[in-house]
Amino acid sequence: MYRNAKNVGYYMIGKGALRQLGDVLAPRRKAVDGPAIFFLDHFFSTQCLAARLPVEQGDHIIYVDTSHEPTTDSVDAYTAEARAFLAGRTPCALLAFGGGSTMDTCKCVGNLLTNPGKAEDYQGWELVKHPAPYKIAVPTLAGTGSETSRTGIICNEARNIKLGMNSDFTMFDQVLLDPELTASVPRNQFFYTGIDTYMHCFESLAGSYRNVVVDSLAEKAIDLCKQVFLSADMMREDNLEKMMIASYLGGMAAGFVGAVHPISAGLSMILHTPHGLANCYALTVVEDIYPEQYREFMTMLERQGIDLPRGLCQDLTDAQYDGLYEASIVHEKPLSNCLGPDFRNILTRENVIARFKRM
């Protein structure tokens, strides 16, 4: 069986593109007599970004707390806030400004505005039945690929699982990429977020569930990541744009990942480690699975002067180590994509816990 693949409808890229957001939004305001809801990373609550946006009287701004990754509870809470503001009206657009956490929150809230129930009801594949309102992504970080992926990742703490709403309805309708928005990102965060593209693309290429289009997108995204992270300065002006393009392509190539992301998910669920940083730790302990990528990653860390402190998983309780194992091994599709159907015989409890103890 073949899947009818969907991509983002429109995209705009270029330095200063944010200034054209009002023009992009105008047709939506004309088409739907409802307000716009702007989802902003809470970092911008004390910055001047909101003043640069085409926010009109009657619109609403939701500041998304990105101290932790999105959870089913936080998505439900933001949905309740949006519903209360809308009071039965249909929004002309939902707009997201931030990294993966803010964009995923916007996407998941969009699904819940047009589908009954709670966020946990839609964690999985093809569970969303009704189209979401029109959504626009304006990434201020590059690397997660959320701007072009068909999933919104959320942590379900009750079930101890990190899983997305995977649906064509989850995708953004418009993406605006302005590399100027990433120029002030701290170096470590720029690396941790950007390297996500490199990782999910090489995991896809190393897996068994592949197709030629995804491979082509992933290969180009990896090439751009190498140009950025193996250069003398990853945050040089031309590299900012390359990283945004890599993230855009990588999001479209995000199919099934491999061994890095499940171990990363364990860190996010049990230790609340941010996704990009968790990926970095995960790759340092799967060098037997991805030897070439491990060596290349270590070179990138050194080239960019990024410090990855050791001791993340020291002095944990047995219950915490068990939780890390369970929150990792539950991701059967990516692990079988990487290691085959007998992945549990390779990644035994003892094997996985030993990997965590090396971090």
Secondary structure by P-SEA (a helix, b strand, c coil): ccccccccccccccccccccccccaaaaaaaccbbbbbbbccccccccccccccccccbbbbbbbccccccaaaaaaaaaaaaaaaccccccbbbbcccaaaaaaaaaaaaaaccccccccccccccccccccbbbbbccccccccccccbbbbbccccccccccccccccccbbbbbccccccccaaaaaaaaaaaaaaaaaaaacccccaaaaaaaaaaaaaaaaaaaccccccaaaaaaaaaaaaaaaaacccccaaaaaaaaaaacccccaaaaaaaaaaccccccaaaaaaaaaaaaaacccccccccccccaaaaaaaaaacccaaaaaaacccccccccccaaaaaaaaaac
